[in-house]
């Protein structure tokens, strides 16, 4: 015999409309869409409510997802279900450099070196990026951007200087 339900969901008309509109939007992620569908499936006020197992099976998720979604709804309402709460420590939440900024940094690193210097350093790139870019970018973000170029392009760009050829170079000696 199954345990009795701990929570019962009774949606208002406004909540029902909001969930259905979120599901219909193209830019809604699959996670949010499945959360909304789970809440709609378990709603007892509008039609036949499914069990947790049936909802999990029809939405292609595990039982823990259904339980977590119901708990999230009961503690925070519709807004808690329809938003992604990213950790402030996640890479995407902390990311300051977008694709355009990366391109500008690589262009700057491949450009001519300032007078009085033999090569670009991270600190020089940081100072020059303050002048060129709209958003200030720190040394670590610049280093990660240039480092990412080496790992993603199969060693096409060498960021760390060699003894004979310092700077940012491709395998054939020029800028990427």
Residue pairs with C-beta under 8 A, 6 or more apart in sequence:
2 51
7 70
7 71
7 74
8 44
9 39
9 42
9 43
9 44
9 45
9 49
9 70
9 73
9 74
10 43
10 44
10 45
11 19
11 39
11 40
11 43
11 45
11 46
12 45
15 77
15 78
16 40
16 43
16 46
18 78
18 82
19 36
19 39
19 40
19 78
19 81
19 82
20 36
20 40
22 28
22 32
22 33
22 36
22 82
23 33
23 36
23 37
23 40
28 36
29 84
31 84
32 81
32 82
32 83
32 84
34 59
34 60
34 61
34 65
35 69
35 72
35 81
35 82
36 81
36 82
37 59
38 55
38 59
38 61
38 65
38 66
38 69
38 70
39 69
39 70
39 73
39 78
39 81
41 49
41 50
41 54
41 55
41 58
41 59
42 49
42 50
42 52
42 55
42 66
42 70
43 49
50 58
52 63
52 66
52 67
52 70
53 63
55 66
56 62
56 63
56 65
56 66
59 66
69 81
72 80
72 81
73 80
73 81
86 92
86 93
87 93
88 94
96 135
96 137
96 138
96 141
97 105
97 137
97 141
97 144
97 145
101 133
101 135
101 137
101 145
102 145
102 148
104 129
104 132
104 133
105 125
105 129
105 133
105 137
105 142
105 145
105 146
106 145
106 146
106 149
106 168
106 176
108 120
108 125
108 128
108 129
108 132
109 120
109 125
109 146
109 167
109 168
109 175
110 168
110 175
110 176
113 119
113 120
113 167
114 124
114 128
117 124
118 166
119 161
119 166
119 167
120 167
120 168
122 139
122 142
122 143
123 139
125 142
126 137
126 138
126 139
126 142
129 136
129 137
129 142
130 136
146 157
146 159
146 168
147 159
149 156
149 157
149 159
149 176
150 156
150 157
150 158
150 159
153 176
155 171
156 170
156 171
156 176
157 168
157 169
157 170
157 176
158 168
158 169
158 170
158 171
159 168
161 167
165 173
168 175
168 176
169 175
170 176
